[in-house]
Amino acid sequence: MSNLLPFPLSKQHALGEIRGMPSAKVFYPPHARQRMRERGVSRPDVMGCLKRGNITEGPAQMPKGTWRMTMSWFRAGCPLIVVVELDADDDGSFLIVITTID
């Protein structure tokens, strides 16, 4: 049985899912890894944003069914923005990092 996310997905529910997400369930596609390298953003920076940041846009459901949101956080006094998509499958919820902006 699939672990479905509620519809509509509230900010509070999304934030709870994200805060409880283990790093092994956060995926970094090639585009995200490239942007992270270009912008000097590390995986610990991204995880810091996910664990301590706030949702500033979204969640908005994408055509493929994922929930996209923008999270903001300050690392070393500088703003960091991480765009993620939240999805669920038979193994539970997972995150896909879309891009980072510093």
C-alpha positions in Angstrom: 0.0 0.0 0.0 1.3 3.4 -0.9 1.9 6.1 1.7 -0.1 9.0 0.3 0.3 12.6 1.2 -2.8 14.5 2.1 -4.5 16.7 -0.4 -4.2 19.6 -0.2 -0.8 19.5 1.5 -0.6 22.2 4.2 2.6 24.0 5.1 2.5 22.5 8.6 2.2 18.9 7.3 4.9 19.4 4.7 7.2 21.0 7.3 6.7 18.0 9.6 7.5 15.6 6.8 10.6 17.5 5.8 11.9 18.0 9.4 11.6 14.2 10.1 13.2 13.2 6.8 16.5 11.2 7.2 19.3 12.4 4.9 19.2 9.0 3.1 15.7 9.9 1.8 16.9 13.2 0.3 17.9 12.8 -3.4 20.2 15.2 -5.4 19.7 14.9 -9.1 22.6 16.0 -11.4 21.1 19.6 -11.9 20.9 20.1 -8.2 24.5 18.9 -7.6 25.8 21.1 -10.4 24.1 24.2 -8.9 25.3 23.3 -5.5 28.9 23.2 -6.8 28.5 26.4 -8.7 27.1 28.2 -5.6 29.3 26.7 -3.0 26.4 24.9 -1.2 27.2 21.6 0.6 24.9 18.8 1.5 25.1 19.8 5.2 24.0 23.3 4.2 21.0 21.8 2.4 20.1 19.6 5.3 20.4 22.6 7.7 17.9 24.5 5.6 15.6 21.5 5.5 15.8 20.9 9.3 15.8 24.6 10.4 14.4 26.6 7.5 10.9 27.8 6.8 8.6 27.2 3.8 8.4 30.5 1.9 6.5 29.3 -1.2 4.2 26.4 -1.7 3.5 23.6 -1.3 2.2 23.5 -4.8 1.2 20.3 -6.5 3.1 19.7 -9.7 1.6 17.9 -12.8 3.4 14.6 -11.9 1.9 14.7 -8.4 4.9 15.8 -6.3 4.6 18.8 -4.0 7.1 21.6 -4.7 8.1 24.2 -2.1 10.8 26.7 -1.5 12.6 26.8 1.8 14.7 29.6 3.2 17.3 29.6 5.9 20.4 31.7 6.9 23.8 29.9 6.9 26.7 31.9 8.4 24.5 35.0 8.1 23.8 34.6 4.4 20.5 33.5 3.0 20.1 30.1 1.4 17.1 29.0 -0.6 16.4 25.3 -1.4 13.7 24.2 -3.8 12.5 20.7 -3.1 9.8 18.3 -4.2 8.1 16.0 -1.6 6.7 12.7 -2.8 5.8 9.3 -1.4 6.0 5.7 -2.5 5.6 2.3 -0.9 8.7 3.0 1.3 7.3 6.3 2.6 8.0 10.0 1.9 11.2 11.3 0.2 12.6 14.6 -1.0 14.1 15.6 -4.3 16.3 18.7 -4.3 15.5 20.7 -7.4 18.0 23.6 -6.9 19.8 25.8 -4.4 20.1 29.6 -4.5 22.5 31.5 -2.3 
